[in-house]
Amino acid sequence: MSDAKRFYEQIKEEREKKRLGKEALETERKLGPEAPEEAHQSLNKEDAPAIGAATETAEKQAERIQPAHTSPADATKQQPAPLAIASLVLGILGLLLWWFPLVGPTLGILSLICSSKARKFVRISPEKYAGGLATAGLVLGIITVTLSTLVTCAVTCTSVALEAKNIEQASKGV
């Protein structure tokens, strides 16, 4: 199975666990803390262990639920999003080589593509992935594409103007 499929399966499992944990907490809030004891007393002795195991499972899942937002202290536990480092490296190389006609824009566009994919991973699973490197790669990619586009336009306009001037001088000289 590819990395992307494994990643999406893992996200799917995490979301299902969160949903089950939330349902268990909500049920406990509705019924109150004494409800599990009353439920155990009203059931047969054979059913009680199964319900106890299910309650323990739901409690464990509820403990594993993390908030959607993370504090800066939690950021150390996060790993960089896939393709974030590639985006940053491509952005830096593009920024260093922006004046080359094909190299700069290509590196900038590749940086933008990698950073958008990395930011998608961060949007899907913000508690797992940090998005700082992806954002830095995005910014460097935008700067690279902008600079190389401006230089390309300036060189093209200058070349066209010089060629028009040469044609004009050649037609007067004939």
C-alpha positions, 0 to 999 in steps of 0.5 A: 500500500502506498504512503498516501493510502496508509496515511489516509487510512490512519487518519480515517482510523483516528477520526473513528476513534475520536468519534467513538470517544466523543459518543462515550463522553456524551452518553456519560454526560447525559446519564450521569456518573452513576449510570454505569453502576445502575446499568450493571445492576439491572443486567444479568451477571453474564452481560456485566463483564462485556459492558465493563470492557466496552466502557473501559475501551471507550474511556481509553479512547476518550483519554487519547482524544487530543484538542484540535488546536495545539500550543507551542509546547506541543509543536515539539511533538509534531513532525514536519509534514511530508514534502515540507522539507522538499518545498523549503529546499526547492524554495531556497534553491529557486531564490538563489537561482531565480535569474536563470531563465528556466531554472528559477521558475521551475524550482519556484513552481515545484516549491509551490506544488510541494508546499501546497501538498504539505499544507494539505497534510497539515490541514487534514491532521494538525495534531500530527504535523507542523506546517511551518516549513511548508509555509516557508516553502510557499513564501519562498516559492512565491518570491521566486516565481515573482522575481523570475517572472519580472526578470523574464518580462524585462529581458523579453521587453528589452530584447524586443525593443532592441530588435525593433530598433535594429530593424528600424536602423536597417530600413533607414540605411537601405 
